[in-house]
Amino acid sequence: MTAAGAIVSASGVASLSQPQLTTQSTGVRVVTEAVPSVRSVALGLWVRTGSRDESPAQAGLSHFLEHLLFKGTERYSAIEIAERLDGLGAAVNAATGKETTHIHARFLDEHTDEVFELLAEMFLAPTYPEVDSERQVVLEEIAMYEDEPQDRVHDILASAVFGDHPLGRRVLGEAEVIGSVPVPEIEAYRGSRYTAANVVVGAAGNLDHERIAGLAERLVAPERGAPLDGDAAAPDERSRLCFYEKDTEQYHICFGAPGITRADERRYALAVLDSIFGGSSSSRLFVEIREKRGLAYSVGSYNEQYTDSGLVATYVGTREDNVAEACAVIGAELDRLRSTSVSDDELRRAKESVKGRLVLSSESTAARMSRISRATLFDLPIDDLDTMLAKVDAVALDDLAALAEELYAPERLSAACVGGDEARFRDAVGPVSDALVAA
């Protein structure tokens, strides 16, 4: 049985409504997706700016500002903001990426007006009353991150893949910047980025689009500004090896290369290829490295897309004595991915895995809100669930072979490692790529 007003789509999943988009007189875009079967709303205020939009002297400012949005406005202190949101039953958080920053909340539909008003005030009118204490919080976050090599290695990989390009910078930034940047610079940064041309209001759940659009018209009216288009320079795609020496129980190892853009329709084929290679518990890497050889607890692959580039990557965490064997297996599996056809059974299983993730995420109002907001922020079409599932089903073996040959070519691969002995790692990378031996 489906919810009242719902239509059962070809996929068998209740399709409740198509997203609706309004561009306000202010220039702010408002996109919503109604889900009448729930009693909640997921609301997000998004801005198209992130770590790639910072200069080296601003490294980490986008993320620091995200923290400061919670620290006070003219009407409310940080404690009062927290108490008010708790009193409205709202689950609130924020996130910063390489190209986006957003603040979001999930709450009972009956509190839409109150939560929207408070989030808009936090987003557009922070007063930075507790800036120095929050500096210490972010510095502690950076220090904590430095102590987590299984996380740190992914940022080291980004710097290896993208070099000095802004996509190679880590989102957290640098402690020296966070510890000294003055409030006027923070506010100038916010004022230049949090402009109407770069802002999207997204919402999904038990809502009415016109009501959300009306609230946005009244509450979200930043300066118009100009759209941010990211750095015009293309990343330097030379192969690099970056090693970060640290006394660890394991060596944390990544191999990666530039990927495809957000707008590239091959992203569906890449999702299937990634599931086959290392993105699922029946993937080739998981079976060969963990199940058959017991070389690692954590092993896998992933991919990311940006406006003008992307990333394909592989990770393994393994003990010192296993580094050479683990790298040899990764090299062999990369070679097999490039040279050997995917079986029909692998293709079927991977498609169903990708489709399952798409369907499961569609049952989350927060995931729906994020998907439609990101698409709107980057001027991309919003595919409905049936269209996305059809695009996964349409992926052919030739599509996978072409992607594997292009994206995982040995000469394109860079490497990153956190561990105790750089020589041990360098001696192990040959089976992955000859270019890395001399990098």
C-alpha positions in Angstrom: 0.0 0.0 0.0 1.3 3.5 -0.8 0.8 6.7 1.0 -2.2 8.8 0.0 -1.4 10.8 -3.1 1.6 8.7 -4.0 2.1 7.0 -7.4 3.9 3.7 -7.7 6.7 4.2 -10.3 8.0 1.6 -12.7 10.7 0.7 -10.1 8.0 -0.2 -7.6 9.0 2.7 -5.4 6.5 5.3 -4.3 7.1 8.4 -6.4 5.6 11.3 -4.5 6.2 14.4 -6.6 8.7 16.0 -8.9 11.1 18.5 -7.5 10.0 22.1 -7.9 12.4 25.0 -8.5 11.8 28.8 -8.1 14.3 31.6 -8.6 13.4 34.3 -6.2 13.4 38.0 -7.0 16.5 38.1 -4.8 18.3 35.7 -7.1 18.3 32.9 -4.6 17.1 29.5 -6.0 14.6 27.4 -4.0 14.2 23.8 -4.8 11.9 21.4 -3.0 10.6 17.8 -3.2 7.4 16.9 -1.4 7.2 13.6 0.5 3.6 13.6 1.9 4.1 10.2 3.6 6.4 11.6 6.3 5.9 14.0 9.2 9.3 15.8 8.9 11.1 18.3 6.8 14.8 18.3 5.8 15.9 21.9 5.1 19.3 23.1 3.9 20.9 26.4 3.1 23.7 25.9 0.6 26.4 28.1 -0.8 28.7 27.3 -3.6 32.0 27.8 -1.9 34.5 25.5 -0.3 38.2 24.8 0.2 39.0 25.0 -3.5 37.8 28.7 -3.5 40.4 29.7 -0.9 43.8 31.2 -1.4 46.7 29.6 0.6 46.3 32.5 3.0 42.7 31.6 3.5 43.2 27.8 3.9 40.4 26.5 6.1 38.3 29.6 6.2 35.3 28.0 4.6 35.2 25.3 7.3 36.0 27.7 10.1 33.1 29.9 9.0 30.8 26.9 9.0 31.6 26.4 12.7 31.1 30.1 13.5 27.5 30.1 12.0 26.5 28.3 15.2 28.2 30.7 17.6 25.7 33.5 17.8 23.6 36.2 16.1 22.3 39.5 17.3 19.3 37.8 18.9 20.8 34.6 20.2 23.9 33.3 21.8 25.4 29.9 20.9 23.7 28.3 23.9 20.4 30.0 23.1 20.7 28.7 19.5 21.3 25.2 20.7 18.4 25.4 23.3 16.0 26.8 20.8 16.8 24.1 18.2 16.5 21.4 20.8 13.2 22.9 21.9 11.9 22.6 18.3 13.1 18.9 18.1 15.5 19.8 15.3 18.5 17.7 14.4 21.0 20.3 13.0 24.4 20.0 11.5 26.6 21.6 8.8 29.3 20.5 6.4 32.1 21.9 4.2 33.5 20.3 1.1 35.9 21.3 -1.7 33.1 23.2 -3.5 30.2 23.6 -1.1 29.2 24.7 2.4 25.8 24.1 3.9 23.9 24.1 7.1 20.9 21.8 7.4 18.2 20.6 9.8 15.6 17.9 10.1 12.5 18.7 12.2 8.8 18.1 12.6 6.8 19.7 9.8 4.9 21.9 12.3 8.1 23.8 13.2 9.0 24.7 9.6 8.7 28.5 10.1 10.6 28.7 13.3 13.5 26.5 12.2 13.8 28.2 8.8 13.9 31.6 10.5 16.6 30.6 12.9 18.8 28.8 10.2 18.5 31.8 7.9 19.6 34.2 10.7 22.6 31.9 11.5 23.5 31.6 7.8 23.3 35.3 6.9 23.9 37.2 10.1 26.5 35.6 12.4 28.1 38.0 14.9 31.2 35.9 15.8 30.9 36.6 19.6 32.9 33.4 20.5 35.4 33.4 17.7 38.5 32.7 19.9 37.0 29.8 21.7 35.9 28.3 18.4 39.4 28.7 17.0 40.6 26.3 19.7 37.8 23.9 18.8 38.8 23.8 15.1 42.5 23.6 16.1 41.7 20.6 18.2 39.8 19.1 15.2 42.9 19.6 13.0 45.0 18.0 15.7 42.6 15.1 16.0 42.7 14.6 12.3 46.5 14.5 12.3 46.2 11.6 14.7 43.9 9.6 12.4 46.1 8.4 9.5 43.3 6.4 7.9 41.6 9.7 7.3 44.7 11.9 6.7 45.9 9.7 3.8 43.0 10.7 1.6 44.0 14.4 1.8 47.6 13.4 1.0 46.3 11.5 -2.0 44.4 14.7 -3.2 47.6 16.7 -3.0 49.4 13.9 -4.9 46.8 13.7 -7.6 46.1 17.5 -8.0 49.4 19.0 -7.0 49.3 22.7 -6.2 45.8 23.0 -7.8 43.1 24.2 -5.2 41.5 20.7 -5.4 44.6 19.4 -3.7 44.0 21.4 -0.5 42.4 19.8 2.5 39.0 21.1 3.7 40.2 21.6 7.3 42.9 24.1 6.2 46.0 25.0 8.1 46.3 25.7 11.8 48.4 28.8 11.2 45.5 30.4 9.3 42.8 29.4 11.7 44.8 30.6 14.7 45.3 34.1 13.4 42.7 35.1 10.9 40.8 38.2 12.2 37.1 38.6 12.3 37.0 41.4 9.6 38.6 39.0 7.2 36.2 36.2 8.1 33.2 38.5 7.5 34.6 39.8 4.3 35.0 36.2 3.1 31.4 35.4 4.0 30.1 38.6 2.5 31.8 37.9 -0.8 30.8 34.2 -1.1 27.4 34.0 0.7 25.7 35.9 -2.1 22.4 35.3 -3.9 24.0 34.0 -7.0 25.8 31.3 -5.0 23.0 30.3 -2.6 20.4 27.6 -2.9 17.6 26.8 -0.4 16.7 23.1 -0.6 14.0 21.2 1.3 12.4 17.7 1.2 9.6 16.2 3.2 6.0 17.1 4.2 6.0 20.5 2.8 4.4 22.9 0.3 6.7 24.4 -2.2 5.0 27.8 -2.3 5.3 28.1 1.5 9.0 27.3 1.5 9.5 29.7 -1.4 7.6 32.4 0.5 9.7 31.9 3.6 12.9 32.1 1.5 11.8 35.3 -0.1 11.3 36.9 3.3 14.2 35.3 5.2 17.0 34.7 2.7 18.0 37.9 0.9 21.8 38.2 0.6 23.6 40.6 -1.7 23.3 39.4 -5.3 27.0 39.0 -6.0 28.5 37.0 -8.9 28.6 33.2 -9.3 31.8 31.4 -8.2 33.1 29.2 -11.0 36.2 27.7 -9.3 39.8 27.9 -10.4 40.1 28.3 -14.2 43.4 26.4 -14.3 43.3 22.7 -15.1 44.9 20.4 -12.5 48.4 19.2 -13.2 47.9 15.5 -13.8 51.5 14.3 -13.4 52.0 11.1 -11.4 53.3 11.8 -7.9 54.1 9.8 -4.8 53.6 11.5 -1.4 54.7 9.9 1.8 53.9 11.2 5.3 56.1 9.7 8.0 54.3 8.8 11.2 54.8 6.0 13.8 51.7 3.9 13.1 50.7 0.2 13.6 49.6 0.1 9.9 50.6 1.7 6.6 47.7 3.6 5.2 48.0 3.5 1.4 46.0 5.2 -1.4 46.4 5.1 -5.1 44.4 7.4 -7.3 44.0 9.5 -10.4 41.9 12.3 -11.8 38.3 11.2 -12.5 35.2 12.6 -14.2 33.2 15.8 -13.6 29.8 16.2 -11.9 28.1 16.7 -15.2 29.6 13.6 -16.9 26.9 11.1 -17.7 29.5 8.3 -17.3 29.1 8.7 -13.6 26.6 5.9 -13.6 29.0 3.6 -15.4 31.7 4.7 -13.0 29.5 3.8 -10.0 29.1 0.3 -11.4 32.8 -0.1 -12.2 33.7 1.1 -8.7 31.3 -1.5 -7.1 33.1 -4.2 -9.1 36.6 -3.0 -8.3 36.4 -2.2 -4.6 33.2 -0.4 -3.6 31.3 -3.4 -2.2 31.8 -6.4 0.0 31.9 -8.8 -3.0 34.2 -6.5 -5.0 37.5 -7.8 -6.4 39.7 -5.9 -4.0 37.7 -6.9 -0.9 37.7 -10.6 -1.9 41.4 -10.8 -2.9 42.9 -8.7 -0.1 40.6 -9.3 2.9 38.7 -12.5 2.3 41.4 -14.7 0.6 44.6 -13.3 2.1 43.6 -11.5 5.3 45.9 -8.6 4.5 43.6 -5.9 5.7 40.5 -5.1 7.7 39.7 -2.0 5.7 40.1 -2.0 1.9 38.1 -0.5 -0.9 37.7 2.1 -3.7 35.7 5.3 -4.1 35.3 8.1 -6.5 34.4 11.8 -6.3 33.2 14.4 -8.8 33.9 18.1 -9.0 32.9 20.9 -11.4 35.8 20.4 -13.7 37.5 17.2 -12.6 37.1 14.2 -10.3 39.0 11.5 -8.4 39.1 7.7 -8.6 40.9 6.2 -5.6 41.8 3.0 -3.8 42.6 2.6 -0.1 44.1 -0.2 2.0 45.3 -0.2 5.6 47.8 -3.0 6.4 50.7 -3.9 8.7 54.3 -3.2 7.7 55.1 -6.8 6.7 52.1 -6.9 4.3 52.7 -3.7 2.4 54.5 -5.3 -0.6 51.9 -8.0 -1.0 49.0 -5.7 -0.6 50.4 -3.3 -3.3 51.1 -6.3 -5.5 47.5 -7.5 -5.3 46.2 -4.0 -6.0 48.5 -3.7 -9.0 47.3 -7.1 -10.3 43.7 -6.2 -9.8 44.1 -2.9 -11.6 45.7 -4.7 -14.5 42.9 -7.2 -14.5 40.3 -4.3 -14.5 42.0 -2.8 -17.5 42.6 -5.9 -19.5 40.0 -8.5 -18.6 36.3 -8.2 -19.4 33.8 -8.0 -16.5 31.7 -11.1 -16.3 27.9 -10.9 -16.8 27.4 -12.0 -13.2 29.7 -9.2 -11.9 27.9 -6.7 -14.0 24.5 -7.8 -12.8 25.5 -7.8 -9.1 27.2 -4.4 -9.3 24.1 -2.9 -11.0 21.8 -4.2 -8.4 24.2 -2.9 -5.7 24.2 0.6 -7.2 20.5 0.6 -7.7 19.9 -0.5 -4.1 21.9 2.4 -2.8 20.0 4.8 -4.9 16.6 3.4 -3.8 17.6 3.4 -0.1 18.9 6.9 -0.2 15.6 8.0 -1.8 13.8 7.0 1.4 15.8 9.6 3.4 14.4 13.2 3.2 17.9 14.5 4.1 19.4 12.6 1.1 16.7 13.8 -1.2 17.3 17.4 0.0 21.0 17.1 -0.5 20.7 15.6 -4.0 18.3 18.3 -5.4 20.2 21.1 -3.7 23.6 20.0 -5.2 22.1 19.6 -8.6 20.6 23.1 -8.5 23.7 24.6 -7.0 25.7 23.3 -10.0 23.1 23.9 -12.7 22.6 20.2 -13.3 19.4 18.4 -14.2 17.6 16.6 -11.4 16.9 13.0 -12.6 14.0 11.2 -11.0 14.6 7.8 -9.4 13.3 5.8 -12.4 15.6 7.7 -14.7 18.6 7.1 -12.5 17.8 3.4 -12.3 17.4 3.2 -16.0 20.7 4.8 -16.6 22.4 2.2 -14.3 20.6 -0.6 -16.2 21.8 0.9 -19.5 25.5 0.5 -18.5 27.2 -1.9 -20.9 30.4 -3.9 -20.6 32.0 -1.7 -23.2 31.3 1.4 -21.1 33.2 -0.2 -18.2 36.1 -1.3 -20.3 36.6 2.2 -21.7 36.4 3.8 -18.3 38.9 1.4 -16.8 41.4 1.9 -19.6 41.1 5.7 -19.4 40.9 6.4 -15.7 43.1 3.7 -14.3 45.9 3.9 -16.8 49.2 3.2 -14.9 50.9 6.4 -16.0 48.0 8.5 -14.5 48.2 7.0 -11.1 49.5 8.8 -8.0 50.2 7.3 -4.6 50.0 8.4 -1.0 51.0 6.7 2.2 51.1 7.3 6.0 53.5 5.0 7.7 56.9 4.6 9.2 59.3 3.9 6.4 59.1 5.6 3.0 61.6 3.2 1.4 59.4 0.3 2.2 56.5 1.9 0.5 58.5 3.1 -2.5 59.9 -0.5 -3.0 56.3 -1.8 -3.1 54.6 0.5 -5.7 56.2 -1.0 -8.8 53.4 -3.5 -9.5 50.9 -0.7 -9.5 52.7 1.7 -11.8 56.3 2.0 -13.2 55.8 5.7 -13.2 55.5 5.7 -9.4 58.9 4.1 -9.0 60.6 7.2 -10.3 58.1 9.7 -8.9 
